[in-house]
Structures are given as C-alpha cells and as structure tokens.
Amino acid sequence: MRYYFRVLCICFLTGFPVASSALEVSPRPVLRDVAPIFPVVQATAGGNARFQAWIGAFRSRALSRGITSRTYDRAFQGVRYAPDVIEKDRNQSEFTKTLWEYLDSAASETRVSNGKEALRTHRRTLNKIEARYGVEKEVIAAVWGLESAYGTYRGNRDLIGSLATLAFDGRRGRFFEQQLIAALKIIQAGDVDPRSMTGSWAGAMGHTQFIPTSYLAYAVDFTGDGKRDIWSDDPTDALASTAAYLAKFGWVKGQPWGVEVRLPSGFDYTLANRKIQKSPRSWGGLGVVGMNGAPVRNYGPASILVPAGAQGAAFMVFKNFEVIERYNTADAYVIGVGHLSDRLKGGPKIQGGWPRGDRALKFGERKELQRRLTAAGFDTKGVDGKIGPLTIEAIRRYQKKYGLIPDGYASLNILRRLR
C-alpha cells in the first residue's frame, strides 16, 4: 500500500505514481519518481530546429506503423517544442500530501454537491450506461469528479505537441512515442480533429483522462454517431468509456469498493495486508465490525486496509477496490473514488480519525528512512524513496522489535526514532 504519494497537477487534477506493471492497463499516464538528469532543451530557434529534425525522423517510424502521410502532416502542422511541458514533467517529485489532505479535497462538500448536480443533469445517460455495463452511476461520476471536476478541467494543451515534446525528450521516449502513435491513429480514424485533440501536458485526454493507448483499447461510441468523442462538452462517450473500462476488469455490481470498519483492541496489524483475504464473517470472528457495530455483509473475500496506520481509519476492501486500482494504482486515489461515490449515494463521511499532526515524508526523507532501516538490520531491499511492500514489511519488523504497533506505517515519528 502507499502511505504517501506525489501529486501531479493536471489542471485541477491530482495524479499519482503508477507502477510499471500497470502500464498496459491504466488509462492514466505513468509518472516519474526520480529527479531530472538531463537539461531542458531551450526554446531557441536552434532548440526548436532540433525538435523539427526529430519530427522529420519520427515521420518514417510513424508511417511504418500505418499512419498515412496526410494524417501525419495534418497532425504536426504548426507543432513546436514545448519546454514548459518538460519543466512540469521534471518538477513532480517533491510536492507531497497526506492521505487525509487528499481526501479532504477528493470528497469535499463542493465536489459532493457538484457530483450530485451532475448526476441529476445526466441521470438518463448515466442510467443507460449503468444498465449496459453494470457499473454504478455514482462510481462513474466519482471518477469523472476526480479526473476533471465533472468536465470543468479537461486540459487544453495540444496533445500532439505535448506528446511529441515528451517523446523527443528521450528519457521516457519509448512510452511517449507509443502514445504519440496511438494519438495519430485516433486522428486517422476520424474520432477527432488534430487541433481539437487536447488534454493535459502529460497526455491524458477528455472528461475522464484516458491516455491514447487506453483510448484505442477501451473507448466506446455510446452515442452512436460514429465517433468515440471524449473531448466535447457532451460527456456521454467519456463516461461510457470509463464504465466499459471498469467492466472489462471485472467490476462486480452491488459490491462496495470497501467498508469502513472498527478494529478491536489488540488487533494483530500484521493481518492488515492485501495478500490476506478472509470472508467478512471470518473477520467478524476476529472482532472486525462495521462502524455501526454490526458484522459486515458478505460481499465476498476481503482484506483489511489501514492506509494511515493504527491511528487512522480502517477499511475492509473487496474486489472492486482492485478494479478501481486499474485506473490508478495509488491507494489514496482508490479510496478517493470509492468514498466520493459513497457520498454521492448519500453515505456518511469517513468516521475514523486521522493522525493530522503527522505530515507526509518528503522524497529524500523516504530514502533516508529506507537507508536507516537497512542499516539497523531491517533490510528494505533497496533505497528508491517508494514506500512499497518491502519497506512496509521492514517497518513492521522494526516496530515488533521495539514494542510498537506493527502497522507498517511510514511515519515521521518512525524516521525520528531511527535517527
């Protein structure tokens, strides 16, 4: 699980690092985790000349992938190198938020109110989409709300220019060339005009921020007009595409993403592990109950998630949690979508507390934590600044040795103790 996460601002959007294993399935772009190494090409005549030369060289590669000369020339007409795109790409790594700060925004009263209004406005369309794909309309609306504030902030960057700049930059050239080819195929199919293909600087498009390869694989023409239009003011195709995506990866209608629960005194926090699944009845036998004190309904196998450690809220999560992860692998994002969807259904706020006196560890501090744990005999199997399963397990071992609650939470307090 991720306890801390980077924030990438795409207009008003918040995005998170996506594991490389999710590259082929996530509709969101993969973000960087490391500091920049190479200088940004200056926006001089010479710099743009190099970029134009790259466009010329890329042309043959694109044509070999089935892109016609006409499509290519239309798409690249007037495209210039965008140094601000590279600056944004290279300045993602340090700004951090805690989970509760993110959720304060993700399920704010304004977002809930606007979401309920969006549900009323588009109820007929959303009901049809839910009937077709079996994904609840509130879940679709929640993704829409987090990705573009219900269509308010879809991104207005010229997508070809942004993707070409990122591909030319070279550090993730293979990934962005793949997205650029996909974008050209979308144009060639007639779904959108080149200059109307807009999105975030990182290549995410439309109301629910699909990247081009995911668009090709999962976008649908729900309106029946012959185009899969996720860019226009009409969100129908974008919302249906999101539902189709979630359905593709096994959405179970009627099953919650998760249920907030109360853990008993003396709970064994080593059981709070996504790899450990039990029936709600079995968890109930261990004293885990819903916030109303009653056993949780049997929605299927479930895990216990404590995303802010023993001092924060706890959740019993089901298969649909994993399905939302296909959209974005960060726990915070999944909880944000799930909780916002619950609020749109009229559900309560998260009732458990948060360790609000804590703050997010910065990237350098996360690396320091890993170095100090390893030096103290609790090997994290690498120092990369990512709080993944190996680091969490190392923290648990440290906590057990020193009589602390073994929740695996990468807190500032743990770092201070190690110092």
Stockholm file with secondary structure:
# STOCKHOLM 1.0

chainA/1-419         MRYYFRVLCICFLTGFPVASSALEVSPRPVLRDVAPIFPVVQATAGGNARFQAWIGAFRSRALSRGITSRTYDRAFQGVRYAPDVIEKDRNQSEFTKTLWEYLDSAASETRVSNGKEALRTHRRTLNKIEARYGVEKEVIAAVWGLESAYGTYRGNRDLIGSLATLAFDGRRGRFFEQQLIAALKIIQAGDVDPRSMTGSWAGAMGHTQFIPTSYLAYAVDFTGDGKRDIWSDDPTDALASTAAYLAKFGWVKGQPWGVEVRLPSGFDYTLANRKIQKSPRSWGGLGVVGMNGAPVRNYGPASILVPAGAQGAAFMVFKNFEVIERYNTADAYVIGVGHLSDRLKGGPKIQGGWPRGDRALKFGERKELQRRLTAAGFDTKGVDGKIGPLTIEAIRRYQKKYGLIPDGYASLNILRRLR
#=GR chainA/1-419 SS CCSSEECEEETTEEECCCCGGGTTTCSSCCCCCSCCCSCCCCSSHHHHHHHHHHHHHHHHHHHHTTCCHHHHHHHHTTCCCCHHHHHHHHTCSSCEECHHHHHHHHTCHHHHHHHHHHHHHTHHHHHHHHHHHCCCHHHHHHHHHHHHTTTTCCCCEEHHHHHHHHHHHCTTHHHHHHHHHHHHHHHHTTSSCGGGCEECTTSCBTTTTBCHHHHHHHCCCSSCSSCCCCSSSCCHHHHHHHHHHHHHTTCCTTCCSEEEEECCTTCCGGGCCTTCCBCHHHHHHTTCEETTSSCCCCCSSBEEECTTGGGSCEEEECHHHHHHHTTCCCHHHHHHHHHHHHHHTTCCCCCSCCCTTCCCCCHHHHHHHHHHHHHTTCCCSCCSSCCCHHHHHHHHHHHHHTTCCCCCCCCHHHHHHHC
#=GC SS_cons         CCSSEECEEETTEEECCCCGGGTTTCSSCCCCCSCCCSCCCCSSHHHHHHHHHHHHHHHHHHHHTTCCHHHHHHHHTTCCCCHHHHHHHHTCSSCEECHHHHHHHHTCHHHHHHHHHHHHHTHHHHHHHHHHHCCCHHHHHHHHHHHHTTTTCCCCEEHHHHHHHHHHHCTTHHHHHHHHHHHHHHHHTTSSCGGGCEECTTSCBTTTTBCHHHHHHHCCCSSCSSCCCCSSSCCHHHHHHHHHHHHHTTCCTTCCSEEEEECCTTCCGGGCCTTCCBCHHHHHHTTCEETTSSCCCCCSSBEEECTTGGGSCEEEECHHHHHHHTTCCCHHHHHHHHHHHHHHTTCCCCCSCCCTTCCCCCHHHHHHHHHHHHHTTCCCSCCSSCCCHHHHHHHHHHHHHTTCCCCCCCCHHHHHHHC
//
